[in-house]
Each structure stands twice: as structure tokens, then as C-alpha cells.
């Protein structure tokens, strides 16, 4: 098994009524439960909006990231999968597609530490 990271973008629920926000959260919880029962879920967290960006050789700190709401990274999962194809299949269950969200699937690099 390899580890893959799902980077969630968009899928903003803040404009939805509270009842629909709750229903969306239940979809997320059901997905996490499914992945956990399958032994695929490793970890994950939602991310709050805003933050800071540190960049360049001078390590300049700016507010941000600033992007269109559909491009803002809203959270992540780390999952176990046999290969990228299996990880992509798992990502297709993300509940945020109906809200315009997307999932970037990336393999986690193995690093041997001494």
C-alpha cells in the first residue's frame, strides 16, 4: 500500500442554509466512516480560510493565500491505496463535487530517515 493525499478545493457550504450544511457534513462523516472501515483512511482535517504565505529567500510573510473560492484548499485526507488509480476511485466519493469542489490526488513520497 502507498499513501496518497487528497487536497480538497472549493465546495464552499457557507452560502447554504444551516440544514443543508448539516446534511453535507453528514455526507463527509459517512465517507470517512466508509474509508475507515475499508482500512484506507489515515488522517485528515478541514482547513480554516486565510492564513499566511512565507516565500522567497528573504522569507517574506504576506496574508493569504488569496485565490478564487473554487481554488482555495479547504482540507486534506491521507489515505492508503494500492496505486494512483485506486486513490482516484476513492476520491470520486467526495461529497463536494455537487458544490463545484475538486480533489487533487497526490502520491506521498517515501523518505528513508536514518
JOCORZI-V707937 format. One record per backbone hydrogen bond with DSSP energy under -0.5 kcal/mol. NH is the residue of the N-H (numbers start at 1). CO is the residue of the C=O. E is the energy in kcal/mol with one decimal. If there is no record, write none. Layout:
nh=NH co=CO e=E
nh=NH co=CO e=E
This chain:
nh=2 co=81 e=-3.0
nh=4 co=79 e=-2.7
nh=5 co=106 e=-3.5
nh=6 co=77 e=-2.5
nh=7 co=5 e=-0.6
nh=7 co=104 e=-2.6
nh=8 co=6 e=-0.6
nh=8 co=75 e=-2.3
nh=9 co=102 e=-2.6
nh=10 co=72 e=-1.7
nh=11 co=99 e=-0.5
nh=16 co=13 e=-2.1
nh=20 co=17 e=-0.6
nh=21 co=17 e=-2.2
nh=22 co=18 e=-2.4
nh=23 co=19 e=-1.9
nh=24 co=20 e=-2.2
nh=25 co=21 e=-2.2
nh=26 co=22 e=-1.9
nh=27 co=23 e=-1.5
nh=28 co=24 e=-1.8
nh=29 co=25 e=-2.6
nh=30 co=26 e=-2.3
nh=31 co=27 e=-2.1
nh=32 co=28 e=-2.5
nh=33 co=29 e=-2.3
nh=34 co=30 e=-2.4
nh=35 co=31 e=-2.6
nh=36 co=32 e=-2.5
nh=37 co=33 e=-2.6
nh=38 co=34 e=-1.6
nh=39 co=36 e=-1.6
nh=40 co=35 e=-2.8
nh=41 co=35 e=-1.1
nh=42 co=78 e=-2.7
nh=43 co=78 e=-1.6
nh=45 co=76 e=-1.7
nh=47 co=74 e=-3.3
nh=53 co=62 e=-2.7
nh=55 co=60 e=-2.1
nh=59 co=56 e=-1.8
nh=60 co=55 e=-2.1
nh=62 co=53 e=-2.3
nh=64 co=51 e=-1.9
nh=67 co=65 e=-0.6
nh=71 co=68 e=-2.6
nh=72 co=68 e=-0.8
nh=72 co=69 e=-0.5
nh=74 co=8 e=-2.9
nh=74 co=72 e=-0.5
nh=75 co=8 e=-1.0
nh=76 co=45 e=-2.1
nh=77 co=6 e=-1.7
nh=78 co=43 e=-2.9
nh=79 co=4 e=-2.9
nh=80 co=40 e=-2.8
nh=81 co=2 e=-2.5
nh=87 co=83 e=-2.0
nh=88 co=84 e=-2.6
nh=89 co=85 e=-2.0
nh=90 co=86 e=-2.2
nh=91 co=87 e=-2.2
nh=92 co=88 e=-1.2
nh=93 co=90 e=-1.7
nh=94 co=91 e=-1.9
nh=97 co=94 e=-0.9
nh=98 co=95 e=-0.5
nh=99 co=96 e=-1.4
nh=100 co=97 e=-2.0
nh=101 co=96 e=-2.7
nh=102 co=9 e=-2.5
nh=104 co=7 e=-2.5
nh=105 co=103 e=-0.5
nh=106 co=5 e=-2.5
nh=106 co=104 e=-0.5
nh=108 co=3 e=-2.8
nh=113 co=111 e=-0.6
